[in-house]
Amino acid sequence: MIFHHETGETVMQELASSLSDGLSSSQAVQRKQQYGSNRLREKKKKSNLRRFIDQFKDVMILILIAAAAVSFVIACIEGDPEGFFEPVLILLIVVLNAMMGVLQESKAEKALDALKNLSAPHARVLRDGKETVIDASELVPGDIIRLEAGDFIPADARLIQSASLKSEESALTGESVPAEKDAQAVIAEDAPLGDRTNMVFSGCSITYGTATAVVTATGMNTEMGNIANLLEAEEESMTPLQKKLAQLGKYLGILALAACAIIFVVGILNGIPSMEIFMTAVSLAVSAIPEGLPAIVTIVLSIGVQRMVSKNAIIRRLPAVETLGSASIICSDKTGTLTQNRMTLTKAWLDGMDSPEDISTDNSKEIKQLLRYGALCCDGSVVFENGQEQHVGDPTETAIILAAHKNGMPKNELNRACPRLAEIPFDSDRKLMSTINKIDGRYVVIVKGAFDVMASRCISGNLEAAQRITEQLSASALRVLAVAYKEIDCVPAVPIPEELESRLIFLGLVGMIDPPRPEAQKAVGVCRKAGIKPVMITGDHVVTATAIARELGIFQDGDRAVTGTELDAMSETELDAQVEHISVYARVSPENKIRIVKAWQRKDQIVSMTGDGVNDAPALKAADIGCAMGITGTDVAKGAADITLTDDNFATIVDAVREGRGIYANIKKVVGFLLGTNIGEVIAVFAAMLLWHRSPLLSMQLLWTNLVTDSLPAIALGMEAVESDVMDQKPRPKNESLFAHGFGVRIVLQGVLFGALCLLAFHIGQTVTGELAGGQTLAFLVLSLSQVIQAFNMRSEHSLFRIGVFRNRRLNQAALVSIVLVALVLFTPLSIPFGLVRLPVSLYLIGLVLIFVPVAVMEFSKACGLIRHSH
């Protein structure tokens, strides 16, 4: 049954419930067995052990483990104690890397827990003819529940009786104003959630009035449960960076295995012992794989996370920083994200004026009179504590009260000067509220409400002009209320609406809106300059949404605004054809939001979704990057998102995008640095085996270079300052390779340079000393220290001397530590297990010259324009 489309009596009959007695205890037990507890289902979380095991799925790591295992077996067979040094070193590095991965991985999914916590803990229910308070989890369909202002709604329910009822549903529907409810309404079958005025929904709250309702859905069958199902259905996908690094790992693994196979065949053909060939192949595998890359990328991202915290953004998943930097579409919720989530009086018009007047702190005498009467006919209040405004009550009323306060008329002083003697509360049928106040010794009836209702009750005033102004303000997306009054001789014992709310004198109109955040317009402009398209997705009405979007610069000439109903009528093909022209989506459902996100993703765009409500959570999770609001955001939204903005400031997204782009650029530098040097090692080992049937470097020497001397400069390189023009560039395409724009070719050429230098050092060292260890020692010295110098070259595509050679202090420190570590294995007893020997002074000087060759080559390339920006 579609409950909102049926009368209350029909719903009661369908659920076999009684308004006077409710369900019997036996019925409640039976239905609980049938429908289960009124709780949301929890999703099974990964254990720490499972997450630890998952760290070993990387191809590079698996090849390293295999190499370590074989080396361990060979050491056991040969009985050589020194042979255990290499496999133990490899395994130690692998385990440490896995532990770091587990520590940095995002916390277990919190979205469903947060949804569960939103459920009201208790409910007032009618059972066996008696009203009682029970745990909300015990509710079943058919239960009769009582609701009043301040109550959380424990389950979805059809209203049977209601009096001046309003429900706060912004978390579920995106509406910034509490929804007016009416038990007698019968709603169209296909009405969106926000228009089902005869229903109340689990997880929302009652802000005004009282009601009796019959429970229609519990647990996972509620609208909140439907969102939980959507969250469960959305699997977390890999970010672009994760995909690229995983693909890189596979390529390097294949390269390593192919090179090992070739070396093995060459060795066998040349009569080299199989054990010696195998150890050389292991050396080649080690040189081909940048073992420290996963850990270093994690550390660089972690540093980015710390920077983001200082910019009011908290990151749940490390790769999310990079993904936000490459976002090309930002789908933003309106209420509380682009707007202040607070109704504000902006315009007022008094009967007889030519045009509306802007609300300020010093309005005209006439407008002050209108605000005075309007505030007297309001129940809300605005409290100021430590300079902060706290609005209590209906947002439309607090907007009027605040405007009066700004004009020197605080509500408490108005109440003292003009005490309220009687009132008729707002009623959704009448659409009016009336009070009787004693003003200057006179009894004055003040009425406020919808103009279309008020107009027929007024006997004086220019109502045609008022109609025109109402339409004008409404077209600007303002919510308009009319104020009228009349004097009476005495206060009736029982106020009757028909008597008090007739023969009124029309006073004026007030217009209010949930205004845009002051900084949002500038942020939208920066997004457009950066090639990012902002899209508004909201549960609000299309006129209001379009007006706000136009003011912010989101909605431009040629753009379209569509409603959720129009979106439902579109097929996927139609949506795909039109999505690039739609800037505003209004009155949307959670399912609509996911459709929009996925439509953009099918266009190969990287989509960011910002929001704060429960209704945003599934789309936050489905998007490539989800940004939740930290202050107004629900726990559900924060749990589903990748990033939480602690200041609820849309402009913070701009800083986050800038930081993300900078981090991606730095990671690219790190990858280029590590791969360039590793390719050099592969070329050196491969070419030496083909030319001389000997390896210029032992696997332990390669491990020390890759994991120790390279790692610190690589981390420091990842902390390079973000380039000033990063937000003037267009977003990277989703499928763009990490090595696009000639970056891969440059890495290979740099690798050839390092390979040639290593081979030259090996040949000179072996020739001068007459022994293999001498050649390997000079090769190790030149390779390891030239790589430290290369970290400085990779800082920028501009000349080192233009950006300042030693401006990156952390890189200076890292380079110094790396040089000390190289010296440690060259000139201390550690040189023995590493197979290194002392060299003549002349060879050290030759090595020093070779170390600085990359600087000369790179500076010449930059000066000739051979190295240009690769983004």
Secondary structure, DSSP 8 states (H G I E B T S, - for coil): --GGGS-HHHHHHHTT--TTT-B-HHHHHHHHHHH--SS--------HHHHHHHGGG-HHHHHHHHHHHHHHHHHHHHT-GGGGHHHHHHHHHHHHHHHHHHHHS-----HHHHHHHHS-SEEEEEETTEEEEEEGGG--TT-EEEEETT-B--SEEEEEEEEEEEEE-HHHH--SS-EE--TT----TT--GGG-TTEE-TT-EEEEEEEEEEEEE-GGGSHHHHHHHHHHH------HHHHHHHHHHHHHHHHHHHHHHHHHHHHHHTT--HHHHHHHHHHHHHHHS-TTHHHHHHHHHHHHHHHHHHTTEEESSTTHHHHHHT--EEEEESTTTTB-SS-EEEEEEETT-SS-EE--SS--HHHHHHHHHHHHT---EEEEETTEEEEES-HHHHHHHHHHHHTT--HHHHHHHS-EEEEEEEETTTTEEEEEEEETTEEEEEEEE-HHHHHTTEEES-HHHHHHHHHHHHHTT-EEEEEEEEEESS--SS--HHHHTSSEEEEEEEEEE--B-TTHHHHHHHHHHTT-EEEEE-SS-HHHHHHHHHHHTSS-TT-EEEEHHHHHTS-HHHHHHHGGGEEEEES--HHHHHHHHHHHHHTT--EEEEE-SGGGHHHHHHSSEEEEESSS--HHHHHH-SEEETT--HHHHHHHHHHHHHHHHHHHHHHHHHHHHHHHHHHHHHHHHHHHSS-SS-HHHHHHIIIIITHHHHHHHTT----TTGGGS----TT--TTTTTHHHHHHHHHHHHHHHHHHHHHHHHHHHSSHHHHHHHHHHHHHHHHHHHHHHTT-SS-HHHH-TT--HHHHHHHHHHHHHHHHHHHSGGGTTTT-----HHHHHHHHHHHTHHHHHHHHHHHTT-S----
